[in-house]
Amino acid sequence: MKRFSSLLIVFAIIVVGVGFYRGWFTVSGGREAETHKVDVNLTVDTDKVKEDVETVKDKATELTGKTTDGATELGREIRATVKPVKE
Protein backbone atom coordinates (compact mmCIF):
# COMPACT_ATOMS: atom_id res chain seq x y z
CA MET A 1 0.00 0.00 0.00
CA LYS A 2 2.88 2.33 0.77
CA ARG A 3 4.37 1.76 -2.69
CA PHE A 4 0.99 2.47 -4.35
CA SER A 5 0.64 5.73 -2.40
CA SER A 6 4.13 6.77 -3.43
CA LEU A 7 3.41 6.04 -7.08
CA LEU A 8 0.15 7.98 -6.87
CA ILE A 9 1.94 11.01 -5.42
CA VAL A 10 4.65 10.87 -8.08
CA PHE A 11 1.99 10.60 -10.79
CA ALA A 12 0.12 13.61 -9.36
CA ILE A 13 3.34 15.67 -9.28
CA ILE A 14 4.04 14.77 -12.90
CA VAL A 15 0.50 15.71 -13.98
CA VAL A 16 0.71 19.05 -12.17
CA GLY A 17 4.14 19.77 -13.68
CA VAL A 18 3.01 18.92 -17.19
CA GLY A 19 -0.18 20.92 -16.61
CA PHE A 20 1.71 24.07 -15.71
CA TYR A 21 4.14 23.55 -18.60
CA ARG A 22 1.32 23.02 -21.14
CA GLY A 23 -0.69 25.96 -19.80
CA TRP A 24 -3.56 23.94 -18.31
CA PHE A 25 -3.16 25.68 -14.95
CA THR A 26 -2.33 29.27 -14.08
CA VAL A 27 -1.89 30.86 -10.69
CA SER A 28 -2.55 34.52 -10.07
CA GLY A 29 -2.67 36.57 -6.94
CA GLY A 30 -3.10 39.97 -5.47
CA ARG A 31 -2.67 41.70 -2.16
CA GLU A 32 -4.86 44.25 -0.47
CA ALA A 33 -2.74 46.93 1.16
CA GLU A 34 -5.32 47.89 3.78
CA THR A 35 -6.23 44.45 5.11
CA HIS A 36 -2.97 42.67 4.25
CA LYS A 37 -4.98 39.83 2.74
CA VAL A 38 -3.52 37.86 -0.12
CA ASP A 39 -5.80 36.39 -2.77
CA VAL A 40 -4.46 33.41 -4.71
CA ASN A 41 -6.41 32.05 -7.68
CA LEU A 42 -5.88 28.79 -9.54
CA THR A 43 -7.39 28.75 -13.02
CA VAL A 44 -7.84 25.56 -15.04
CA ASP A 45 -8.12 25.96 -18.82
CA THR A 46 -10.37 22.99 -19.57
CA ASP A 47 -10.49 23.81 -23.28
CA LYS A 48 -6.69 23.52 -23.50
CA VAL A 49 -6.78 20.21 -21.61
CA LYS A 50 -9.45 18.82 -23.96
CA GLU A 51 -7.49 20.02 -26.99
CA ASP A 52 -4.32 18.30 -25.78
CA VAL A 53 -6.22 15.08 -24.99
CA GLU A 54 -7.66 15.03 -28.52
CA THR A 55 -4.19 15.62 -29.99
CA VAL A 56 -2.79 12.68 -28.00
CA LYS A 57 -5.72 10.45 -29.06
CA ASP A 58 -5.22 11.34 -32.73
CA LYS A 59 -1.48 10.70 -32.55
CA ALA A 60 -1.97 7.37 -30.75
CA THR A 61 -4.55 6.29 -33.34
CA GLU A 62 -2.18 7.25 -36.14
CA LEU A 63 0.72 5.34 -34.61
CA THR A 64 -1.45 2.32 -33.84
CA GLY A 65 -2.76 2.29 -37.41
CA LYS A 66 0.78 2.36 -38.81
CA THR A 67 1.77 -0.52 -36.56
CA THR A 68 -1.29 -2.54 -37.55
CA ASP A 69 -0.67 -1.92 -41.25
CA GLY A 70 2.98 -2.95 -40.89
CA ALA A 71 2.07 -6.13 -39.05
CA THR A 72 -0.57 -7.02 -41.65
CA GLU A 73 1.91 -6.50 -44.48
CA LEU A 74 4.56 -8.56 -42.70
CA GLY A 75 2.03 -11.36 -42.18
CA ARG A 76 1.24 -11.37 -45.90
CA GLU A 77 4.95 -11.54 -46.77
CA ILE A 78 5.47 -14.47 -44.42
CA ARG A 79 2.47 -16.36 -45.83
CA ALA A 80 3.82 -15.80 -49.34
CA THR A 81 7.26 -17.17 -48.52
CA VAL A 82 6.40 -20.03 -46.16
CA LYS A 83 5.19 -23.18 -47.83
CA PRO A 84 2.75 -25.46 -46.03
CA VAL A 85 4.10 -28.74 -44.68
CA LYS A 86 2.51 -31.83 -46.22
CA GLU A 87 1.72 -34.66 -43.88
Backbone as CSV, one residue per row, in Angstrom:
resi,resn,N_x,N_y,N_z,CA_x,CA_y,CA_z,C_x,C_y,C_z
1,MET,0.822,-1.187,0.000,0.000,0.000,0.000,0.868,1.254,0.000
2,LYS,1.980,1.189,0.699,2.876,2.335,0.773,3.470,2.632,-0.604
3,ARG,3.804,1.594,-1.350,4.367,1.758,-2.690,3.328,2.386,-3.630
4,PHE,2.063,1.928,-3.522,0.990,2.475,-4.353,0.785,3.961,-4.062
5,SER,0.801,4.327,-2.783,0.637,5.732,-2.403,1.771,6.577,-2.957
6,SER,2.972,6.051,-2.893,4.125,6.774,-3.426,4.001,6.966,-4.928
7,LEU,3.583,5.934,-5.636,3.405,6.044,-7.081,2.305,7.044,-7.430
8,LEU,1.251,7.051,-6.646,0.150,7.984,-6.872,0.607,9.425,-6.675
9,ILE,1.405,9.668,-5.663,1.938,11.014,-5.415,2.872,11.440,-6.539
10,VAL,3.737,10.551,-6.968,4.647,10.871,-8.076,3.855,11.169,-9.342
11,PHE,2.829,10.372,-9.619,1.986,10.600,-10.791,1.301,11.974,-10.712
12,ALA,0.784,12.320,-9.536,0.122,13.614,-9.357,1.099,14.761,-9.577
13,ILE,2.319,14.633,-9.085,3.336,15.671,-9.279,3.659,15.829,-10.755
14,ILE,3.759,14.717,-11.469,4.043,14.768,-12.904,2.900,15.457,-13.652
15,VAL,1.662,15.101,-13.318,0.502,15.713,-13.984,0.468,17.220,-13.724
16,VAL,0.711,17.624,-12.497,0.714,19.050,-12.173,1.841,19.766,-12.915
17,GLY,3.014,19.161,-12.963,4.139,19.773,-13.677,3.862,19.922,-15.156
18,VAL,3.349,18.865,-15.766,3.006,18.923,-17.188,1.884,19.935,-17.410
19,GLY,0.927,19.975,-16.495,-0.185,20.917,-16.607,0.269,22.360,-16.602
20,PHE,1.188,22.704,-15.723,1.708,24.072,-15.711,2.536,24.349,-16.966
21,TYR,3.313,23.375,-17.393,4.139,23.546,-18.597,3.280,23.738,-19.838
22,ARG,2.202,22.956,-19.967,1.322,23.017,-21.140,0.302,24.154,-21.057
23,GLY,0.227,24.842,-19.937,-0.695,25.962,-19.799,-2.092,25.559,-19.374
24,TRP,-2.249,24.373,-18.793,-3.556,23.943,-18.311,-3.930,24.693,-17.033
25,PHE,-2.930,25.011,-16.217,-3.161,25.683,-14.945,-2.407,26.999,-14.925
26,THR,-3.016,28.004,-14.331,-2.330,29.270,-14.077,-2.661,29.708,-12.658
27,VAL,-1.701,30.342,-12.038,-1.886,30.856,-10.689,-1.710,32.362,-10.752
28,SER,-2.656,33.067,-10.144,-2.545,34.523,-10.073,-2.867,34.951,-8.648
29,GLY,-2.421,36.112,-8.300,-2.665,36.569,-6.939,-2.623,38.072,-6.838
30,GLY,-3.113,38.537,-5.751,-3.100,39.969,-5.471,-3.103,40.194,-3.971
31,ARG,-2.742,41.403,-3.587,-2.670,41.699,-2.164,-3.375,43.022,-1.905
32,GLU,-4.186,43.026,-0.877,-4.862,44.249,-0.473,-3.993,44.947,0.569
33,ALA,-3.644,46.188,0.281,-2.740,46.934,1.157,-3.374,47.236,2.514
34,GLU,-4.667,47.498,2.520,-5.319,47.891,3.776,-5.503,46.725,4.740
35,THR,-5.931,45.585,4.225,-6.233,44.452,5.107,-5.105,43.431,5.173
36,HIS,-4.106,43.587,4.312,-2.974,42.667,4.252,-3.395,41.238,3.905
37,LYS,-4.521,41.132,3.193,-4.976,39.826,2.741,-4.390,39.548,1.363
38,VAL,-4.056,38.291,1.166,-3.518,37.861,-0.118,-4.527,36.925,-0.767
39,ASP,-4.905,37.240,-2.000,-5.798,36.385,-2.771,-4.973,35.593,-3.774
40,VAL,-5.144,34.277,-3.762,-4.456,33.415,-4.711,-5.528,32.655,-5.489
41,ASN,-5.427,32.706,-6.813,-6.405,32.051,-7.677,-5.721,31.022,-8.556
42,LEU,-6.329,29.848,-8.638,-5.879,28.793,-9.539,-6.919,28.676,-10.636
43,THR,-6.486,28.842,-11.884,-7.391,28.754,-13.017,-7.028,27.538,-13.841
44,VAL,-8.038,26.743,-14.204,-7.838,25.563,-15.037,-8.456,25.849,-16.398
45,ASP,-7.642,25.743,-17.452,-8.115,25.960,-18.821,-8.572,24.610,-19.380
46,THR,-9.850,24.291,-19.165,-10.368,22.986,-19.573,-10.376,22.818,-21.087
47,ASP,-10.531,23.909,-21.816,-10.494,23.813,-23.281,-9.111,23.377,-23.758
48,LYS,-8.061,23.904,-23.143,-6.688,23.521,-23.497,-6.439,22.057,-23.148
49,VAL,-6.950,21.617,-22.010,-6.784,20.212,-21.606,-7.470,19.308,-22.626
50,LYS,-8.716,19.633,-22.989,-9.445,18.818,-23.962,-8.739,18.802,-25.312
51,GLU,-8.213,19.936,-25.720,-7.489,20.018,-26.990,-6.257,19.114,-26.979
52,ASP,-5.510,19.144,-25.886,-4.317,18.303,-25.780,-4.676,16.820,-25.723
53,VAL,-5.778,16.480,-25.051,-6.219,15.078,-24.987,-6.587,14.593,-26.381
54,GLU,-7.291,15.408,-27.149,-7.662,15.027,-28.516,-6.424,14.855,-29.395
55,THR,-5.436,15.727,-29.226,-4.192,15.616,-29.988,-3.484,14.302,-29.671
56,VAL,-3.430,13.935,-28.402,-2.795,12.676,-28.002,-3.571,11.485,-28.560
57,LYS,-4.912,11.541,-28.513,-5.725,10.454,-29.065,-5.471,10.288,-30.559
58,ASP,-5.445,11.406,-31.284,-5.223,11.341,-32.726,-3.852,10.761,-33.046
59,LYS,-2.845,11.190,-32.314,-1.484,10.705,-32.547,-1.379,9.213,-32.215
60,ALA,-2.010,8.788,-31.126,-1.975,7.374,-30.751,-2.692,6.523,-31.790
61,THR,-3.823,7.013,-32.299,-4.549,6.285,-33.336,-3.715,6.175,-34.597
62,GLU,-3.042,7.261,-34.955,-2.182,7.253,-36.141,-1.040,6.248,-35.986
63,LEU,-0.394,6.265,-34.838,0.724,5.340,-34.607,0.244,3.898,-34.546
64,THR,-0.906,3.670,-33.917,-1.454,2.320,-33.840,-1.818,1.811,-35.220
65,GLY,-2.397,2.675,-36.041,-2.760,2.293,-37.406,-1.543,1.918,-38.223
66,LYS,-0.456,2.681,-38.084,0.779,2.365,-38.813,1.327,1.017,-38.370
67,THR,1.271,0.757,-37.076,1.770,-0.515,-36.558,0.915,-1.668,-37.063
68,THR,-0.382,-1.498,-37.070,-1.285,-2.538,-37.550,-1.061,-2.814,-39.029
69,ASP,-0.912,-1.748,-39.825,-0.669,-1.915,-41.250,0.643,-2.642,-41.502
70,GLY,1.684,-2.288,-40.741,2.979,-2.949,-40.894,2.923,-4.417,-40.525
71,ALA,2.193,-4.733,-39.463,2.072,-6.129,-39.046,1.278,-6.932,-40.067
72,THR,0.238,-6.336,-40.637,-0.566,-7.019,-41.653,0.274,-7.305,-42.890
73,GLU,1.058,-6.320,-43.307,1.914,-6.505,-44.481,2.974,-7.572,-44.223
74,LEU,3.555,-7.556,-43.047,4.558,-8.559,-42.697,3.941,-9.953,-42.691
75,GLY,2.725,-10.071,-42.178,2.034,-11.364,-42.184,1.803,-11.866,-43.596
76,ARG,1.440,-10.990,-44.505,1.240,-11.372,-45.901,2.547,-11.848,-46.535
77,GLU,3.643,-11.151,-46.235,4.947,-11.544,-46.774,5.349,-12.926,-46.265
78,ILE,5.109,-13.170,-44.996,5.466,-14.472,-44.421,4.630,-15.574,-45.051
79,ARG,3.342,-15.345,-45.216,2.474,-16.357,-45.832,2.903,-16.642,-47.262
80,ALA,3.411,-15.621,-47.947,3.819,-15.801,-49.341,5.112,-16.617,-49.437
81,THR,5.982,-16.506,-48.453,7.264,-17.175,-48.524,7.294,-18.540,-47.843
82,VAL,6.425,-18.746,-46.865,6.402,-20.028,-46.155,5.464,-20.988,-46.884
83,LYS,5.998,-22.175,-47.147,5.191,-23.179,-47.825,4.603,-24.128,-46.798
84,PRO,3.365,-24.560,-47.001,2.748,-25.460,-46.025,3.455,-26.816,-46.011
85,VAL,3.482,-27.432,-44.858,4.097,-28.735,-44.677,3.053,-29.796,-44.991
86,LYS,3.436,-30.746,-45.874,2.514,-31.834,-46.216,2.719,-32.966,-45.250
87,GLU,1.642,-33.558,-44.841,1.715,-34.664,-43.885,1.850,-35.978,-44.577
